[in-house]
Amino acid sequence: MQKEIRLRWLVVGALFSSIGMSFIWPLTTIYLHNRLGASLTKVGVILLFYSLANVVGSVLGGRLFDRRNPYYLTIGGILVSLITLGGLIINHGWPAFPIALIFLGLASGWTLTMVNSLGTTIHSRDGRYIFNMLYFAQNLGVVLGTALVGYVYSTSVTLLFAIAFGLFVLFFIVVIRHYNAPAVTQPKVVSAKEKVKINIPRPNQRIMLTFFFSLMVIWIMYTQWESNLSVYMTGMGIPMKSYSLLWTLNGGLIVVLQVFINWLGNYFSNLYLQVYAGIFFLAISFVTLIFAKDYAHFTIAMIILTMGEATAFPAIPAIVNNLTPAAVKGKYQGMSNAWTSVGKALGPLMGGIIIDQTSYTLLFIIAAATIMVILGLNVFVVTVNRRRVKTFK
């Protein structure tokens, strides 16, 4: 048995999980509204509960990762997904589907936290490379899943859930065969003093709290692309398939950019600058949207957005890994996922309120300005605290 999980199997597991979930989330709003007759308000409430369940799964999974055997915890999360998807194959009507979504939200938050936390147990590779590869796999899964989901959905909804079930079976097999490594299953050696209280230096805590808050705010703005932009673009006469194509472009670019970022990591080691650059690009994407009146400008904005997320999002968990001792790495990886999920939960609602009260243009201005403020906050907090930071393996 190898001492630690091989990165390639962690990446393969993340890929199967991502493809499987990408067969579910893109059709949620359409299926609930068009097939099950739920109002958009009711759909919004269901998605809110889905995101809240994701938060609970992330936080609970992260805390248990530090206290229990992650191998069995990962298996447990996958089993919840398998049971839920198996139930959806049999019954995907009302209220079975919205109830199942809550369990899938819980399981997906749990499983993503486990996969990211398991990445912290691999010491034979650089942390930046590990999280870049996991982000690469998760987004490759989104590209493959979203590219196929439309065709399968038009053929059979039952087939859709059956394929998702099959992908999680493959994920389950990978975990059973390759995740049972001593670095994962052996109890963490924690002193009696550490058991009472894990001492994380204040500078580390300040930087991580700033990152978590930043993730929430950025994802509130980012979700405008996933929700309200579709209405905005189709209202301009741009067809829905053209809007969907932007997400195919997004996923494809992320895959390409991760290869470039991994190469750049051999010559450029400052992860904080990578976060700054990513946040800056995210802000500029919304500045571009202010002036976007045709599809070409929306495409440019999406390219800039993708450069931002591909640069910033994988760097944050890598830094959090460096700032946390082994005994609490799972907890803080879970917190990173949880704050992201809070942003995803609040984003569509907050965007809708701003649009209803003002306009799309003001929404884009607020988003750009807010992300620039977040950039300034990150530069200030990191600059003040970085020299007193303690780094962990």
Rosetta blueprint (number, residue, H / E / L):
1 M L
2 Q L
3 K L
4 E L
5 I L
6 R L
7 L H
8 R H
9 W H
10 L H
11 V H
12 V H
13 G H
14 A H
15 L H
16 F H
17 S H
18 S H
19 I H
20 G H
21 M H
22 S H
23 F L
24 I L
25 W H
26 P H
27 L H
28 T H
29 T H
30 I H
31 Y H
32 L H
33 H H
34 N H
35 R H
36 L L
37 G L
38 A L
39 S L
40 L H
41 T H
42 K H
43 V H
44 G H
45 V H
46 I H
47 L H
48 L H
49 F H
50 Y H
51 S H
52 L H
53 A H
54 N H
55 V H
56 V H
57 G H
58 S H
59 V H
60 L H
61 G H
62 G H
63 R H
64 L H
65 F H
66 D L
67 R L
68 R L
69 N L
70 P H
71 Y H
72 Y H
73 L H
74 T H
75 I H
76 G H
77 G H
78 I H
79 L H
80 V H
81 S H
82 L H
83 I H
84 T H
85 L H
86 G H
87 G H
88 L H
89 I H
90 I H
91 N L
92 H L
93 G L
94 W L
95 P L
96 A H
97 F H
98 P H
99 I H
100 A H
101 L H
102 I H
103 F H
104 L H
105 G H
106 L H
107 A H
108 S H
109 G H
110 W H
111 T H
112 L H
113 T H
114 M H
115 V H
116 N H
117 S H
118 L H
119 G H
120 T L
121 T L
122 I L
123 H L
124 S L
125 R L
126 D L
127 G H
128 R H
129 Y H
130 I H
131 F H
132 N H
133 M H
134 L H
135 Y H
136 F H
137 A H
138 Q H
139 N H
140 L H
141 G H
142 V H
143 V H
144 L H
145 G H
146 T H
147 A H
148 L H
149 V H
150 G H
151 Y H
152 V H
153 Y H
154 S H
155 T H
156 S L
157 V H
158 T H
159 L H
160 L H
161 F H
162 A H
163 I H
164 A H
165 F H
166 G H
167 L H
168 F H
169 V H
170 L H
171 F H
172 F H
173 I H
174 V H
175 V H
176 I H
177 R H
178 H H
179 Y L
180 N L
181 A L
182 P H
183 A H
184 V H
185 T H
186 Q L
187 P L
188 K L
189 V L
190 V L
191 S L
192 A H
193 K H
194 E H
195 K H
196 V H
197 K L
198 I L
199 N L
200 I L
201 P L
202 R H
203 P H
204 N H
205 Q H
206 R H
207 I H
208 M H
209 L H
210 T H
211 F H
212 F H
213 F H
214 S H
215 L H
216 M H
217 V H
218 I H
219 W H
220 I H
221 M H
222 Y H
223 T H
224 Q H
225 W H
226 E H
227 S L
228 N H
229 L H
230 S H
231 V H
232 Y H
233 M H
234 T H
235 G H
236 M L
237 G L
238 I L
239 P L
240 M H
241 K H
242 S H
243 Y H
244 S H
245 L H
246 L H
247 W H
248 T H
249 L H
250 N H
251 G H
252 G H
253 L H
254 I H
255 V H
256 V H
257 L H
258 Q H
259 V H
260 F H
261 I H
262 N H
263 W H
264 L H
265 G L
266 N L
267 Y L
268 F L
269 S L
270 N L
271 L H
272 Y H
273 L H
274 Q H
275 V H
276 Y H
277 A H
278 G H
279 I H
280 F H
281 F H
282 L H
283 A H
284 I H
285 S H
286 F H
287 V H
288 T H
289 L H
290 I H
291 F L
292 A L
293 K L
294 D L
295 Y H
296 A H
297 H H
298 F H
299 T H
300 I H
301 A H
302 M H
303 I H
304 I H
305 L H
306 T H
307 M H
308 G H
309 E H
310 A H
311 T H
312 A H
313 F L
314 P L
315 A H
316 I H
317 P H
318 A H
319 I H
320 V H
321 N H
322 N H
323 L H
324 T L
325 P L
326 A H
327 A H
328 V H
329 K H
330 G H
331 K H
332 Y H
333 Q H
334 G H
335 M H
336 S H
337 N H
338 A H
339 W H
340 T H
341 S H
342 V H
343 G H
344 K H
345 A H
346 L H
347 G H
348 P H
349 L H
350 M H
351 G H
352 G H
353 I H
354 I H
355 I H
356 D H
357 Q H
358 T L
359 S L
360 Y H
361 T H
362 L H
363 L H
364 F H
365 I H
366 I H
367 A H
368 A H
369 A H
370 T H
371 I H
372 M H
373 V H
374 I H
375 L H
376 G H
377 L H
378 N H
379 V H
380 F H
381 V H
382 V H
383 T H
384 V H
385 N H
386 R H
387 R H
388 R H
389 V L
390 K L
391 T L
392 F L
393 K L
